[in-house]
Amino acid sequence: MKPTRKPFPWHIVVFLAPALLIYTAFMIFPLVDSLRLSLFAPNSAGQEVFVGLSNYTRLFTDELWAPRLWGALRNNFVFFLIHMLVQNPIALFLASLLSSRFIRGRSIYRTLIFTPTVLSVVLIGFIWKLILSPLWGRSLFQPLGINPGPLLGLPETALPAISLISVWQWVGVPMMLFLAALIGISDEIIEAARVDGATGWDVFWRIKLPLIMPTVGIVAVLTFVGNFNAFDLVYTMQGALASPEFSTDLLGTLFYRTFFGFQLQLGSPTMGATVAGVMFLIILAGVLFYLYVFQRRLLRVEN
């Protein structure tokens, strides 16, 4: 007797088709078309002609493009490192506290910490620009005996200040991811460790942290992708020129100025698409590194 073949799961196709069509139309197609556009350049007649990787070579080597690209790339890595070294450890610390049964009002604290993530970036940028303004913010800091100075007006402090504002806004997202992972740990494992004489630090370092390492990896790669797509907060607070002296310039603001133009600078869709292509390749490299190094190591440990 021949084994009966299972019917094809058409219901899955029916449910996934609308989402796949929308995602393809608004995400995949624009991405592919942007990569295609980065391989073209206008000729003397204004027509687009295929130039291969010449735009990428020009972007990395031309004296007009290379300084801005390398500066934005350096700032983007600083922006990412501040989030990795400040935002994620703080989020893990808050999640550990708020997962404890001995903390009263845990739901209120979770809500308050998560609230900035749902606020408008324009609103947050405007409010923090007023707070850090030497004119308007002076009345807030004088009673505390603090004189922060023009943090957003100095090239040395503008990027760290904006990075910490972004940390304040988005710390609730990794906190909730860590919190969900910590809550999912069985209480029996924790109680068994305490019976064996483990301290609170031992329980966290030897039991909780190894069990939530997959979540740590996911938070790290989400932070990487989000930071290398960052644009709106810098644009809101420092404008498209990423003042002062391009010290807050990220790949996102460089792409905006290049593609759409700004003030007397004319926009170049082909060079803007090239900047977007560089952003895509950097993000792709980071995600592949996570999948083939970090994720494989986790699977090897679990097995």
N, C-alpha and C positions, 0 to 999 in steps of 0.2 A: 504494500500500500504506500503510495507516494505521500510524502509529508505535505500538508496543506500550506500554501504560502499565505503569509499574513497580508491583509489588504494594505495598500499604501495609505499612510495617515494624511489624507487630504484635509482633515480638519485643522491640522497644524499649519498647513500651507495657507488655509483661509484666514486663520488668525494672525499669522506672521506677515502676510502679503501687504496689508495697508502700512504697517510700520516700516517694512523694508522699502516700499515704494517712496514713502516720505523721506526716509533716511537717505536713499539713493539720490533723490531729486535735490535735496537741500544740503547734503554733506559730501557724498562720494563724487557726484558729477562736478560740483564746483572745485573740489580738491584736484581731480584729474585734469580739469580744464585749466586750472591755475598752473599745474606742473607743465602742461602743454605750452601755455603762454610763456613760461619762463625760457623756453627753447627758441623763441622768436624775437625779432627786433625789427623796428621800422627802418625801411630804406629811405633814400632821398626823396622818393615819390610818396612817402607816407604809408606804404604797404608793408605788411608784416612778412618777413622772410625768415626761413629756418636758419638759425645760426648755431645750433647745437649747444654746447656748454660754454659758449663765449660769454654769455651774460654772467655766469657763475665765476668765470675767470676774471672778468672785469670787476665784479663785486668784491673779490678777495684781493685784487692786486692794484686796481686803479687808485691813484692818489686822492681822487675825489670821493670814492666810495669806501675804500678799505678802512680808513680811520673811523668812520661812523659805524661800520659793521663790527669791527673788533671792539670798539668802545661799548656798543650796545650788547654785544655778546658777553663781555666782561661784567657789565652791570647786571645782566640777566643771571649769571652764575652767582654773583653776590646776593642778588634778590632771592634766589633759590636756596642758597646756603643759610641765610638768615631764617628763612621759614623752616628749613630742616632742623637747624640747631636751636631755634627758639620756639617756634610754633608747635612742632610735634612733641618735644619733651614736655612742654607745658600742658598740651592736650592730654598726654598720657598721664601726667600727674593729676590733673583735674578729674579724668575718668576714673583713676584709682580711688580718689577721695569720694567721688559721687557714687561709686559702686558699693561703698561700705554701708552696711545696715545701721551703723551708729551715727550717721550724719542725718540730722533732722532737716526737713525742707529740701530734700534732694531735688524734687521736681521743679521747685522754684529756681534753684541755682542753675539747673540744666537749661531752663527756659531763658533765664537772663543771659547766660553765656552764649546761647545759640542765637539770640535775637539779632545781633548785628549782621549775621549772615543773610537775613531776609530784608535788610534795609537797602535802599537805593545807594549805589556806589557814588552817584553824584551828590546825594545828601551827605554821605559820610565824608567825602572829599571836601565839600564846602565847609562843613562844621569843623573838621580838623584843621583846615587852613585858617579859619578864624581863631581857633584855640592857639595855634602855633604862631600866629601873627604877632610881631612885637608891639603893634598898636592895640589890637583888640584883645589879645590874650594876656596882656600885662596885668590887668586887674585880677585875673585868675591865679597868677603865679606870685604876685607880690605878697599877699597874706602868708604864703608858705615860705617866703624868703628865698624863692628860686628865680633865677634869671637865665632861662634856657638859651636866649639869644635867637637870632634869625635862623632857626634850624633848616627851614626850607630855602633860605637864600644863600647858603654856603655850599659849594660843591662837595666838601668833605662830609657834611651831615645830612644833605637832602635825601640821598638814596637810603641810608639807614633809617631815617625818620619815616619815610613813606613805607619802607619794608615793615617796620614795627606797627604802623597803622594797619597795614594789610594783615599782619599777624593777629592784631586785635579783632579785626573784622571776621576772619575765617577760622579762628581757633576752635569754634564750635563744631565744625564739620569733622575734623579728625577726632575731637573729643567724643562725639557721638559714635563714631566707628569703633574706637577703642572701648567705649562703654558697653556697646553691644557685644563685643568679643569677651569682655571681662564678665559680664552678667551670664554669658553662656557657659562659663566654667562651672563644673559640678561642685556643689558645696561639700560633697563627700570627700573629694580630693583635698580640699582646703582643711577640712576638719581632721582628716587623717594626718596631714602634715603637722598640724598644731599638736595633735596627740603625741607625735614623735619628737616634740620639742622645738619645732621650727618657729623662728621669730617672724614678725610681720615682714621684715625685709627679706628673709629667706624665702617666705612664701611667694613674695612678688618676684624675686630674682630667679628662683629655681623652678617655680611652678607656673605662675601666671604669665610671665614674659615669654617663656618658650612656647606656651600654648597659644599665645596671640601673635606669634611671629608672622603667620600669613597675613594678618590684618596690618601689621607694621609694614610689610612689604607693599601691600595695596595702598596704604596711606602715603608711603614714600613715592610710589610711581604717580599717584594722583597729584601730589604736591609738585612733582617735576613737570608733569603735563600742564597743570594749571599755571605755574609760574612762568613757563616759557610761552604761554599764550597771554600773559598779563598785558593789559593795555589801559583799561578804563580808569583805574585809580590814578595812574601817572598822568594821563591826559586831563583828568578832572582837576588835579591839583597843580600841575606844572605846565600844562598845555602841550601842543604837538611838538614844540621845540625841546621839551624835556629839560627845562631850565633848572638850575643855572649852568650854562656852558655845557649842555648835553650830559650833565652828571647823573641824571635820572633816566637817560635814554635806554629803552629796552628794545628788543627785536620787534615788539608790537608797535611801538611808536615810530620806529624807523620804517616799518612797513607802511604805516599810515601816511607819513610824509612822502615816501617814495611813490606810492601808488596814486594818491589823490593830490599830491602837491600841497604846498603851504606857503602863504604870502607870495613872494616873488619866484619861488621854486615851482616849476611846472611838474605835473604828475607824469610818471612813466609807468603805464600798466605792465610792461614787460619786465622792467627792473623791480617793480613792486612784487610781481609774481615770483621773481627770483629770490627776493628776501623771504617771501612766504615759503618757497621751496626749501631754503636753508632751515627755516623754523621747523618744517615738517621732517626733514632729515634728522635734525637734532632730537626732536621728540621721538621719532621712530627708533633711533639708536638707543635712547634711554629706556624705552619700553622693551626692546629686544634684549638689552642687557638684563633687565629685571626677569624676563621670561626664561632666558637661557642660562643665567648664572644664579640669581637669587631663588627663583622658583624651583629650578632643578635641585638645588642644594636642599631646599625644604622637603621636596618629595623624597630625596635620598635619605634624609634624617627620619621622616615618617615611616618609610619602609624598613 
